[in-house]
Amino acid sequence: MVNGTVSIVFFEDDPSSLKPLFKSLNHEWLNKYFFVTKEDDLILDYPEKIIRDGGCVLFVKMDSEIVGTCALMKEEGDEYSVAKMAVTEKAQGKKIGRVLMQAIIDEARRMGAKFISLDTAKQLEAAIALYKKFGFVQTTAEGFHSKFGRRTFRMELILEHS
């Protein structure tokens, strides 16, 4: 459970402080489950590009510490993808991932997204369970993701607009 004060912070709120945290949080997570590739760092080194291309980068602050991050990347038309979601190990199990996912979906709706996708891997059981709770469904079989050198599959969420 979330204990303490939790808030969402946008990259634009403090880019000089948040930029290194976007990278370090993701490196921590990637090194725990996979490995960091040159392609990962091309994204992690330039969160400004995600925003410039029509997406956003969010962070979760618990009390006074940034404990998680997630990017929403603009794809084609009204399609977006969730990428580079990471929660520091000491904050895992405290529902920070749920806070991040709700915030990223809310932001996607605000941006006019009708469709969100993400790539994940079968060993990430807690993450997959979280995605399913939010309505994501698996849409591809597991395969080798040549860009990142890992086995992944795609999940998708169609957003309802009222």
C-alpha positions as CSV (number, residue, x, y, z in Angstrom):
1,M,0.0,0.0,0.0
2,V,1.0,3.6,-0.6
3,N,2.1,5.1,2.7
4,G,2.8,8.8,2.7
5,T,2.0,11.6,0.3
6,V,2.1,10.5,-3.4
7,S,2.0,13.0,-6.3
8,I,2.6,12.9,-10.1
9,V,5.3,15.2,-11.4
10,F,5.8,16.0,-15.1
11,F,9.3,16.0,-16.7
12,E,8.7,19.7,-17.7
13,D,8.3,20.6,-14.0
14,D,12.0,20.2,-13.3
15,P,13.9,18.8,-16.3
16,S,17.4,19.3,-15.0
17,S,16.7,17.2,-11.8
18,L,14.3,14.7,-13.4
19,K,16.4,13.8,-16.5
20,P,19.0,11.8,-14.6
21,L,16.3,10.1,-12.6
22,F,14.5,8.9,-15.7
23,K,17.7,7.2,-16.7
24,S,18.8,5.9,-13.3
25,L,15.4,4.5,-12.4
26,N,15.2,2.6,-15.7
27,H,18.8,1.4,-15.5
28,E,18.0,0.0,-12.0
29,W,15.0,-1.8,-13.4
30,L,16.6,-3.0,-16.6
31,N,19.7,-4.3,-14.9
32,K,17.5,-6.3,-12.5
33,Y,15.5,-8.1,-15.2
34,F,17.4,-7.7,-18.5
35,F,20.3,-5.5,-19.5
36,V,20.7,-2.0,-20.8
37,T,21.1,-1.6,-24.5
38,K,22.3,1.2,-26.6
39,E,18.7,1.6,-27.9
40,D,17.5,1.9,-24.3
41,D,19.9,4.7,-23.7
42,L,18.9,6.5,-26.9
43,I,15.5,6.9,-25.3
44,L,16.6,7.4,-21.7
45,D,19.2,10.1,-22.6
46,Y,16.6,12.3,-24.4
47,P,13.3,12.5,-22.5
48,E,12.9,15.9,-24.2
49,K,12.5,14.1,-27.5
50,I,9.6,12.1,-26.2
51,I,7.8,15.3,-25.3
52,R,8.8,17.2,-28.5
53,D,7.4,14.2,-30.5
54,G,4.0,14.6,-28.7
55,G,4.4,12.3,-25.7
56,C,5.1,12.9,-22.0
57,V,7.3,11.6,-19.2
58,L,5.8,11.3,-15.7
59,F,7.3,10.6,-12.3
60,V,5.8,9.5,-9.0
61,K,7.0,11.4,-5.9
62,M,6.4,9.6,-2.6
63,D,6.9,12.1,0.2
64,S,9.9,14.0,-1.1
65,E,11.5,11.3,-3.2
66,I,11.0,10.3,-6.9
67,V,10.3,6.6,-6.8
68,G,9.0,5.8,-10.3
69,T,8.7,7.0,-13.9
70,C,6.9,6.2,-17.1
71,A,6.8,7.6,-20.6
72,L,4.0,7.9,-23.0
73,M,5.3,7.9,-26.6
74,K,3.3,9.3,-29.5
75,E,3.1,6.8,-32.3
76,E,0.8,7.3,-35.4
77,G,-2.4,9.2,-35.4
78,D,-4.2,8.7,-32.1
79,E,-2.0,5.8,-31.0
80,Y,0.5,6.0,-28.1
81,S,2.8,3.5,-26.4
82,V,3.7,3.1,-22.8
83,A,7.5,2.8,-22.4
84,K,10.3,2.9,-19.8
85,M,8.1,2.3,-16.8
86,A,10.2,1.7,-13.7
87,V,9.7,1.8,-9.9
88,T,12.7,1.8,-7.6
89,E,13.0,-1.5,-5.7
90,K,12.4,0.0,-2.3
91,A,9.0,1.4,-3.5
92,Q,7.9,-1.8,-5.2
93,G,4.8,-3.5,-3.6
94,K,3.5,-0.1,-2.5
95,K,1.1,0.4,-5.5
96,I,3.3,3.0,-7.2
97,G,3.0,1.1,-10.5
98,R,-0.8,1.4,-10.2
99,V,-0.5,5.2,-9.6
100,L,1.9,5.5,-12.6
101,M,-0.4,3.5,-14.9
102,Q,-3.5,5.5,-13.9
103,A,-1.7,8.7,-14.5
104,I,-0.3,7.7,-17.9
105,I,-3.8,6.5,-19.0
106,D,-5.3,9.7,-17.8
107,E,-2.7,11.7,-19.7
108,A,-3.2,9.6,-22.8
109,R,-6.9,10.4,-22.7
110,R,-6.2,14.1,-22.2
111,M,-4.0,13.9,-25.3
112,G,-6.7,12.3,-27.4
113,A,-5.3,8.8,-27.5
114,K,-7.8,6.1,-28.6
115,F,-5.3,3.3,-28.4
116,I,-2.3,2.5,-26.1
117,S,0.2,-0.4,-26.6
118,L,3.2,-1.7,-24.6
119,D,5.8,-4.4,-24.9
120,T,6.4,-6.6,-21.9
121,A,8.0,-10.0,-21.1
122,K,6.5,-13.1,-19.5
123,Q,8.9,-13.1,-16.5
124,L,7.4,-9.7,-15.5
125,E,4.4,-11.3,-13.8
126,A,3.6,-8.4,-11.5
127,A,3.7,-5.9,-14.3
128,I,1.5,-8.1,-16.5
129,A,-1.0,-8.5,-13.8
130,L,-1.1,-4.7,-13.4
131,Y,-1.6,-4.2,-17.1
132,K,-4.5,-6.7,-17.1
133,K,-6.1,-4.9,-14.2
134,F,-6.2,-1.8,-16.3
135,G,-7.7,-3.7,-19.3
136,F,-4.7,-4.3,-21.5
137,V,-4.9,-7.6,-23.5
138,Q,-2.1,-9.5,-25.1
139,T,-2.2,-9.1,-28.9
140,T,0.9,-10.9,-30.1
141,A,2.8,-14.1,-29.3
142,E,6.1,-13.7,-27.5
143,G,9.0,-13.1,-29.9
144,F,12.5,-11.7,-30.1
145,H,12.5,-7.9,-30.0
146,S,15.6,-7.2,-32.2
147,K,15.8,-3.5,-31.2
148,F,16.2,-4.3,-27.5
149,G,17.5,-7.8,-27.6
150,R,14.9,-9.3,-25.4
151,R,11.9,-11.6,-25.8
152,T,8.7,-9.6,-25.5
153,F,5.0,-9.6,-26.5
154,R,2.6,-6.8,-27.1
155,M,-0.4,-5.8,-25.0
156,E,-2.9,-3.2,-26.0
157,L,-5.7,-1.1,-24.5
158,I,-8.5,0.6,-26.4
159,L,-9.6,3.7,-24.6
160,E,-13.3,4.6,-24.5
161,H,-14.1,8.2,-25.1
162,S,-17.4,9.6,-23.9
